[in-house]
Amino acid sequence: MKKGQALNPFPPSAQAHGFLERIRKEVPALALCPRNHGPTDWAAELGKLGDEGLVGSEVIDRMMVDAVRSGLLLRADLLDPSHEVSQGIETTTGSYWHGIMHRREGDFSNSKYWFHRVGRHALFPTLAKNTLTLTSHETRDLARDGNWDPFLFVDLCESRHSGTRDRLAEELEALQEVEIDELLAYCHQKAVTG
């Protein structure tokens, strides 16, 4: 797993595909805490897109379309608009976006509260598998026995939230990018297939 290798989790027919490409050009990589906010008008623009156009298909689960919106805003480093959307998604996936948002803003205890509400998410095995490519002992501990530990991830992010730059910070940022991409892909798939 290396920065810059992210694949777009949306089909080209989805407006979310082009929107994510624009986000990645403006905000090429996310730090553990916000610093590269995308244009604030993106939130209004994203809110105007119709559900079917956003995901490029008939919608089966509208809450998952909102989850896509929340994730795109979070990837654009627009935490407050993402938070507004995720607060209305009363599912484990909405709680997941909520937990990431609070982790990124530095409210670590609140992040853990939301990850407690997530419980065991279907995405966790994928994230555990992604840690196998990492080299630091701390990041490998995130997937001890094949189980992803979101609480340890919060703790590790907190340890580097002040801006400490080292291999661990780089690996955490790379994992965060994978986490967001995989969660966007999961939300898209659930939005169109239920």
C-alpha positions in Angstrom: 0.0 0.0 0.0 1.6 3.3 -1.1 0.3 6.8 -1.5 -0.8 7.6 -4.9 -2.1 4.1 -5.8 -5.7 4.8 -4.8 -8.3 3.5 -7.2 -11.6 5.3 -7.7 -14.2 3.2 -5.9 -17.0 4.5 -8.2 -17.9 3.4 -11.7 -17.2 6.1 -14.3 -20.9 6.6 -14.9 -21.4 7.9 -11.3 -21.0 11.6 -10.7 -19.2 10.6 -7.5 -16.4 9.3 -9.7 -15.6 12.7 -11.2 -16.2 14.4 -7.9 -13.7 12.2 -6.1 -11.2 12.8 -8.9 -11.6 16.6 -8.4 -11.2 16.2 -4.7 -8.0 14.2 -5.1 -6.5 16.9 -7.4 -7.3 19.6 -4.8 -6.5 17.6 -1.7 -4.0 14.9 -2.9 -3.5 13.3 0.5 -5.2 13.6 3.9 -3.2 14.3 6.9 -4.3 12.7 10.2 -5.8 16.1 11.1 -7.4 18.5 8.7 -5.1 21.0 6.9 -5.9 21.0 3.2 -9.6 21.9 3.1 -11.1 21.6 -0.3 -13.4 24.4 -1.6 -16.2 25.0 0.7 -18.7 25.3 -2.1 -18.2 21.6 -2.8 -20.7 20.8 0.0 -23.4 22.8 -1.7 -22.5 21.3 -5.1 -22.6 17.8 -3.7 -25.9 18.4 -2.0 -27.5 19.5 -5.3 -26.6 16.2 -7.1 -29.5 13.7 -7.4 -29.1 10.4 -5.7 -29.2 8.3 -8.9 -26.8 10.6 -10.7 -24.4 10.6 -7.8 -24.1 6.8 -7.7 -24.7 6.2 -11.4 -27.5 3.7 -11.0 -30.9 3.2 -9.5 -30.8 3.6 -5.7 -31.8 0.8 -3.4 -30.7 2.3 -0.1 -30.9 6.1 0.1 -29.1 6.2 3.5 -26.1 4.7 1.8 -26.2 7.5 -0.8 -26.0 9.9 2.1 -23.0 7.9 3.4 -21.3 8.4 0.0 -21.9 12.1 0.4 -20.5 12.2 3.9 -17.5 10.2 2.8 -16.8 12.5 -0.2 -17.0 15.6 2.1 -14.7 13.9 4.6 -12.2 13.1 1.8 -12.4 16.7 0.7 -11.3 17.7 4.3 -14.6 19.3 4.9 -15.3 18.0 8.3 -18.3 20.1 9.4 -20.4 19.4 6.3 -19.4 15.7 6.5 -20.5 15.7 10.2 -23.9 17.3 9.3 -24.6 14.5 6.8 -23.3 11.6 9.0 -25.4 12.7 11.9 -28.5 11.9 9.9 -27.3 8.4 9.0 -28.6 6.1 11.8 -26.7 3.0 10.7 -23.4 1.4 11.7 -21.9 2.9 8.5 -23.1 6.3 9.4 -21.5 5.8 12.8 -18.3 4.7 11.0 -18.1 8.0 9.1 -18.9 9.9 12.3 -16.1 8.1 14.1 -13.6 8.9 11.3 -14.6 12.6 11.3 -14.1 12.9 15.1 -10.8 11.1 14.9 -9.6 13.5 12.3 -10.7 16.6 14.2 -8.8 15.4 17.3 -11.8 14.5 19.4 -10.5 11.0 20.2 -12.9 10.0 23.0 -15.9 11.0 20.8 -14.4 9.0 17.9 -14.2 5.9 20.2 -17.8 6.5 21.2 -18.9 6.3 17.6 -16.7 3.2 16.9 -18.4 1.5 19.9 -21.7 2.2 18.0 -20.2 0.7 14.9 -19.4 -2.7 16.5 -17.9 -5.1 14.0 -18.2 -3.5 10.5 -18.1 -5.6 7.3 -15.2 -3.5 6.2 -12.9 -4.6 9.1 -11.5 -7.8 7.5 -10.5 -5.8 4.4 -8.7 -3.2 6.6 -7.0 -6.0 8.6 -5.7 -7.5 5.3 -4.3 -4.1 4.2 -2.1 -3.9 7.3 -0.1 -6.9 6.2 1.8 -4.8 3.7 2.9 -2.3 6.4 6.2 -2.5 8.2 5.9 -0.9 11.6 5.1 -3.0 14.6 2.4 -0.6 15.7 0.4 -0.8 12.5 0.7 -4.5 12.3 -1.0 -4.6 15.8 -4.0 -3.1 14.2 -4.9 -6.5 12.7 -3.8 -8.8 15.4 -5.3 -12.3 14.7 -6.9 -10.9 11.5 -9.2 -8.6 13.5 -9.1 -4.8 12.7 -8.9 -2.7 15.9 -10.5 0.8 15.2 -9.8 1.8 18.8 -6.0 1.2 18.5 -6.2 3.1 15.2 -7.7 6.1 17.0 -4.9 5.8 19.7 -2.2 5.7 17.1 -3.6 8.6 15.2 -3.8 10.6 18.5 -0.1 9.8 19.1 0.7 11.5 15.7 -2.0 14.2 15.7 0.4 16.9 16.7 2.1 16.6 13.4 5.0 14.2 14.2 6.4 13.0 10.9 7.8 9.5 10.9 7.2 6.1 9.3 4.3 5.4 11.6 2.6 8.7 10.6 3.0 7.9 7.0 1.6 4.4 7.4 -1.4 5.7 9.4 -2.1 8.3 6.6 -1.9 5.5 4.0 -4.2 3.3 6.0 -6.6 6.2 6.5 -6.7 6.7 2.7 -7.5 3.0 2.2 -10.1 3.1 4.9 -11.9 6.0 3.3 -11.7 4.5 -0.2 -12.9 1.1 0.9 -15.7 2.6 2.9 -16.8 4.7 -0.1 -16.8 1.6 -2.2 -18.8 -0.3 0.4 -21.3 2.5 0.6 -21.7 2.7 -3.1 -22.2 -1.0 -3.4 -24.9 -1.0 -0.7 -26.6 2.1 -2.2 -27.1 0.3 -5.5 -27.6 -3.3 -4.5 -29.0 -3.0 -0.9 
